[in-house]
C-alpha cells in the first residue's frame, strides 16, 4: 500500500482491520498532530499494518476479551509527529528510540519490527482509583502475554504496551512505586504472581 496522498486513501487505511476488535483508525489520532496541524500518516503503511496487527492480535485482543473495553490513548506516530513532540517536550522519546515502538513504520537499529500503544483498561482504572496500585495489572500481563515492554503512568493507570520481534520483557513505571518492576535476571521475574491479582476476571487469551 502506498502512503495515503488523499483523504479517501487515508480513509481506506483507517478501515484496515488489525484484529477482531481494532482498526487502524483507532491508532491514528494524535493530540499533537491535531493541535499543531501535522499529518500523522505512515510513510510505509504495509510495515505499520504488519506491526500493528501483531500488537493487536497478540496483546490488545486478549486484554479486550478478558477485561472488556480497551481505550487507546496513543498509538501510531509518524516520525514527523514524534520528532516534533520530542523537540518540544511533549512526552515523546527520540525518533531513534521510538522506531519499532510508537513509530510502527520504521524498524529499529537492529532491523526489528515492533509497535507500541498507550492504553487504558477502564475495568482496572476503577480499581486503581481505589487502591493506587498499578502492579496487579502489570503482573497479570507479565504472567500471561508475550509483551516486550510495559510502562505505567499515574493517570488512570494508563500504560504503554509494546509488541516486538525480540521482546525484552521489562516493566517500568512513572506511577508510584516508580522505577523498574521487573526485567530478565531480577528476582521473581520467572515466578508466578497470581496472588498479586486475585479477583481478576479469567484470562481469555
Secondary structure, DSSP 8 states (H G I E B T S, - for coil): -----SHHHHHHHHT-EEETTEEGGGGT--HHHHHHT-----SSHHHHHHHHHHHIIIIIHHHHHHHS--EEEE----HHHHHHHHHTTSS---HHHHBTTTBTTS--TTS--EEEEEEE-HHHHHHHHHH---HHHHHHHHHH---SEEEE-SGGG-EEEEEETT---EEEESSSS-EEEE-TTSTTTTS--GGGGTT------
